[in-house]
Amino acid sequence: MNLVPKKVFFTRGVGIHKESLRSFELALRDAGVQTQNLVTVSSILPPNCKIVSKKEGLKLLKPGSITFCVMARAGSNEPHRLICSSIGCAIPTNKNSYGYLSEHHSFGQTDEASGDYAEDLAAAMLASTLGIEFDEDKAWDEKKEVFKMSNKIVKTRHITQSAIVKKGHTTVVALAVFIL
């Protein structure tokens, strides 16, 4: 049986609690997906998969459903620690081709740096499968020009959640949630 998602939405959340598991649950609650049985999958954005808003995507979920997602998760109980989770997305020009999603978890990285890195990862994975030659050590702006000039990658995007640990345990999540 092939289960190919038709839609995807992006969401994020942060949770704080004295217990690690509860902080994770609160992060999922903040993201709006706490009633789902989440199954993490690897990084392929299916062909013709429509990106919908979080609001629209949440309306399509039923409590207790097995729900596939790509999830980035980071947690810590170290005071003053900056934690970050990002999902990057690279979408090909040809809608009948697949794209890539990447998950990135970091410590001490800003939202912008983490999100850019996640986008870069997704674009690099997609570019390599499309036969686009590029130097991974070049700055993102230079690679972005190579991707644009190839006319094979239409756009990239990311969703990022960060937090500074204050007390207890803090968890941040970023997710690409699939709708079958």
C-alpha positions in Angstrom: 0.0 0.0 0.0 1.4 3.4 -1.0 0.5 6.3 1.3 1.4 9.5 -0.5 0.5 12.7 1.3 -1.6 15.3 -0.7 -1.0 18.2 1.6 1.6 19.5 4.1 1.6 22.3 6.6 4.4 23.7 8.8 4.1 24.4 12.5 6.3 25.0 15.5 6.1 25.2 19.3 7.9 25.6 22.6 7.3 23.9 25.9 8.6 24.4 29.4 8.2 22.1 32.4 10.3 20.5 35.1 10.0 17.1 33.3 11.5 16.6 29.8 8.6 14.5 28.5 6.0 17.1 29.6 8.0 19.9 28.0 7.9 18.0 24.8 4.2 17.5 25.1 3.7 21.2 25.8 5.8 22.0 22.7 3.5 19.8 20.6 0.5 21.5 22.2 1.9 24.9 21.3 2.4 23.6 17.7 -1.2 22.3 17.7 -0.5 18.6 17.1 -0.6 17.2 20.6 -3.6 15.0 19.8 -1.8 13.2 17.0 0.1 9.9 17.1 3.1 11.3 15.3 5.3 9.1 13.1 8.5 10.7 11.9 9.6 10.1 8.4 12.6 11.0 6.3 12.9 14.0 4.1 10.9 13.7 0.8 8.2 16.3 -0.1 5.9 14.2 -2.4 5.3 15.3 -6.0 2.2 17.6 -6.2 2.0 17.9 -2.4 0.1 21.2 -1.7 1.4 23.4 1.1 -1.5 24.7 3.1 -1.7 27.0 6.1 -1.4 25.7 9.6 -5.0 26.7 10.3 -6.3 24.7 7.2 -4.0 21.7 8.0 -5.1 21.5 11.7 -8.8 21.3 10.6 -8.0 18.2 8.5 -6.5 16.2 11.5 -8.6 14.0 13.8 -7.5 13.3 17.4 -5.7 9.9 17.7 -4.8 9.7 14.0 -1.5 8.3 13.0 0.1 11.4 11.4 3.3 11.4 9.4 5.7 14.3 9.9 9.3 15.5 9.5 10.2 16.8 13.0 13.2 18.8 14.3 13.4 18.7 18.1 15.8 20.2 20.6 15.7 20.3 24.4 17.8 21.3 27.4 17.6 22.1 31.1 20.8 24.1 31.1 19.9 27.7 32.2 20.6 30.4 29.6 21.2 27.8 26.8 19.8 28.9 23.4 18.1 26.0 21.6 16.7 25.9 18.1 14.8 23.6 15.8 14.2 24.2 12.1 12.6 22.5 9.1 13.9 23.5 5.7 12.0 22.9 2.5 13.2 22.9 -1.2 10.5 22.8 -3.9 11.3 21.9 -7.5 10.1 23.9 -10.4 8.5 20.7 -11.8 5.5 20.0 -9.6 5.6 16.3 -10.7 9.0 15.9 -9.1 9.6 15.5 -5.4 11.2 18.1 -3.2 13.2 17.8 0.0 12.6 18.6 3.7 15.4 18.9 6.2 15.5 18.9 9.9 18.1 20.9 11.9 18.6 21.1 15.6 21.1 23.5 17.2 22.4 25.1 20.3 23.5 28.8 20.3 22.2 29.5 16.8 19.8 32.4 16.0 16.5 31.8 14.3 17.8 33.3 11.1 21.0 31.2 11.1 19.2 28.0 11.9 16.5 28.6 9.4 18.9 29.5 6.6 21.0 26.4 7.4 17.9 24.2 7.2 16.9 25.7 3.8 20.4 25.2 2.6 20.4 21.6 3.6 17.1 20.9 1.8 18.2 22.8 -1.3 21.5 21.0 -1.4 19.9 17.6 -1.1 17.4 18.4 -3.9 20.1 20.0 -6.1 22.3 16.9 -5.8 19.4 14.6 -7.0 18.6 17.0 -9.9 22.2 17.0 -11.1 22.9 20.7 -10.3 26.6 21.2 -9.7 27.4 23.5 -6.9 30.0 24.0 -4.2 28.6 23.3 -0.7 31.3 25.4 0.9 30.1 28.6 -0.9 28.0 31.2 0.8 24.2 30.6 0.6 23.6 33.6 -1.7 26.1 32.2 -4.2 24.4 28.8 -4.1 21.0 30.3 -4.3 22.0 32.0 -7.6 23.1 28.6 -9.0 19.8 27.1 -8.0 17.8 29.9 -9.6 19.9 29.9 -12.8 19.3 26.1 -13.2 15.5 26.7 -13.3 15.1 23.4 -11.4 14.5 24.7 -7.9 11.6 27.1 -7.6 11.8 28.2 -4.0 13.0 27.3 -0.5 11.4 28.1 2.9 11.8 27.2 6.5 10.0 27.3 9.9 12.1 27.8 13.0 11.4 27.8 16.8 14.0 28.9 19.3 14.0 29.5 23.1 16.4 30.4 25.8 16.2 27.9 28.7 15.2 29.7 31.9 14.3 27.0 34.5 13.2 23.5 34.2 13.3 21.7 30.9 12.6 23.5 27.6 11.8 21.8 24.3 11.4 23.4 20.9 9.9 21.7 17.9 9.5 22.5 14.2 7.4 20.2 12.0 6.2 19.6 8.5 3.0 17.7 9.0 1.6 15.5 6.2 -2.1 15.1 5.3 -3.0 11.9 3.5 
